[in-house]
Amino acid sequence: MPVRVVAEGNGWSAFIPGVPVAVDGESFDETMCELVDALRAYAEDWQLRLRDAPNHRDNHGLVQLIKRVDDDQLRDWLSAVVASRDWTDGACDPTDDTRDQMDDTLAAKPSP
Protein backbone atom coordinates (compact mmCIF):
# COMPACT_ATOMS: atom_id res chain seq x y z
CA MET A 1 0.00 0.00 0.00
CA PRO A 2 1.58 3.30 -1.02
CA VAL A 3 1.36 5.65 1.95
CA ARG A 4 2.48 9.14 0.98
CA VAL A 5 3.87 11.45 3.64
CA VAL A 6 4.98 14.97 2.78
CA ALA A 7 6.69 17.57 4.97
CA GLU A 8 4.65 20.74 4.50
CA GLY A 9 5.38 24.02 6.20
CA ASN A 10 5.76 23.29 9.90
CA GLY A 11 4.04 19.91 9.77
CA TRP A 12 3.25 16.80 7.81
CA SER A 13 0.53 15.56 5.48
CA ALA A 14 -0.25 11.92 4.76
CA PHE A 15 -2.59 10.20 2.34
CA ILE A 16 -3.13 6.87 0.66
CA PRO A 17 -3.82 7.01 -3.08
CA GLY A 18 -7.09 5.30 -3.93
CA VAL A 19 -8.42 5.57 -0.37
CA PRO A 20 -10.36 8.71 0.64
CA VAL A 21 -8.09 9.36 3.62
CA ALA A 22 -5.84 12.40 4.09
CA VAL A 23 -4.53 13.88 7.32
CA ASP A 24 -2.25 16.61 8.64
CA GLY A 25 -0.22 16.82 11.82
CA GLU A 26 2.41 18.99 13.45
CA SER A 27 4.80 16.04 13.90
CA PHE A 28 5.39 12.78 12.09
CA ASP A 29 4.03 10.82 15.08
CA GLU A 30 0.90 12.99 15.27
CA THR A 31 0.35 12.51 11.55
CA MET A 32 0.63 8.73 11.89
CA CYS A 33 -1.86 8.78 14.81
CA GLU A 34 -4.27 10.87 12.72
CA LEU A 35 -3.85 8.43 9.84
CA VAL A 36 -4.70 5.51 12.13
CA ASP A 37 -7.87 7.32 13.28
CA ALA A 38 -8.85 8.16 9.70
CA LEU A 39 -8.28 4.56 8.57
CA ARG A 40 -10.41 3.25 11.45
CA ALA A 41 -13.22 5.60 10.39
CA TYR A 42 -12.85 4.50 6.77
CA ALA A 43 -12.96 0.81 7.73
CA GLU A 44 -16.16 1.43 9.69
CA ASP A 45 -17.75 3.31 6.77
CA TRP A 46 -16.60 0.56 4.41
CA GLN A 47 -18.32 -2.09 6.53
CA LEU A 48 -21.52 -0.05 6.77
CA ARG A 49 -21.94 1.19 3.21
CA LEU A 50 -18.85 1.55 1.03
CA ARG A 51 -18.10 -2.13 0.37
CA ASP A 52 -20.76 -2.24 -2.33
CA ALA A 53 -19.46 0.86 -4.10
CA PRO A 54 -17.42 -0.09 -7.20
CA ASN A 55 -14.60 2.33 -6.37
CA HIS A 56 -14.20 0.88 -2.83
CA ARG A 57 -14.60 -2.88 -3.38
CA ASP A 58 -10.88 -3.40 -3.94
CA ASN A 59 -10.10 -2.07 -0.45
CA HIS A 60 -11.36 -5.24 1.27
CA GLY A 61 -7.82 -6.37 2.19
CA LEU A 62 -6.97 -3.01 3.72
CA VAL A 63 -10.16 -3.03 5.78
CA GLN A 64 -9.43 -6.55 7.03
CA LEU A 65 -5.93 -5.48 8.05
CA ILE A 66 -7.28 -2.45 9.90
CA LYS A 67 -9.83 -4.59 11.75
CA ARG A 68 -7.27 -7.23 12.82
CA VAL A 69 -4.59 -5.04 14.41
CA ASP A 70 -4.58 -2.60 17.32
CA ASP A 71 -3.73 1.09 16.94
CA ASP A 72 -0.05 0.65 17.90
CA GLN A 73 0.43 -2.17 15.39
CA LEU A 74 -1.31 -0.19 12.64
CA ARG A 75 0.74 2.94 13.38
CA ASP A 76 3.99 0.94 13.42
CA TRP A 77 3.06 -0.77 10.14
CA LEU A 78 2.22 2.56 8.47
CA SER A 79 5.48 4.07 9.72
CA ALA A 80 7.43 1.09 8.39
CA VAL A 81 5.74 1.41 4.99
CA VAL A 82 6.70 5.09 4.87
CA ALA A 83 10.29 4.38 5.98
CA SER A 84 10.71 1.63 3.37
CA ARG A 85 9.56 3.79 0.46
CA ASP A 86 11.97 4.52 -2.33
CA TRP A 87 12.06 8.30 -2.02
CA THR A 88 13.84 8.60 -5.38
CA ASP A 89 10.68 7.93 -7.41
CA GLY A 90 9.79 11.62 -7.58
CA ALA A 91 6.44 11.19 -5.82
CA CYS A 92 7.81 12.79 -2.70
CA ASP A 93 11.21 14.34 -2.18
CA PRO A 94 11.84 14.86 1.51
CA THR A 95 14.87 16.75 2.71
CA ASP A 96 17.64 14.99 4.61
CA ASP A 97 16.16 16.53 7.79
CA THR A 98 12.84 14.85 6.99
CA ARG A 99 14.54 11.48 6.59
CA ASP A 100 16.46 11.98 9.85
CA GLN A 101 13.26 12.86 11.71
CA MET A 102 11.48 9.78 10.35
CA ASP A 103 14.47 7.61 11.25
CA ASP A 104 14.53 9.03 14.78
CA THR A 105 10.79 8.48 15.14
CA LEU A 106 11.02 4.85 14.02
CA ALA A 107 14.15 4.14 16.07
CA ALA A 108 12.38 5.38 19.23
CA LYS A 109 9.64 2.76 18.83
CA PRO A 110 10.27 -0.35 20.95
CA SER A 111 10.56 -3.61 19.05
CA PRO A 112 7.56 -5.97 19.37
Secondary structure by P-SEA (a helix, b strand, c coil): cbbbbbbcccbbbbbbcccccccccccaaaaaaaaaaaaaaaaaaaacccccccccccaaaaaaaaacccaaaaaaaaaaaaaacccccccccccaaaaaaaaaaaaacccc
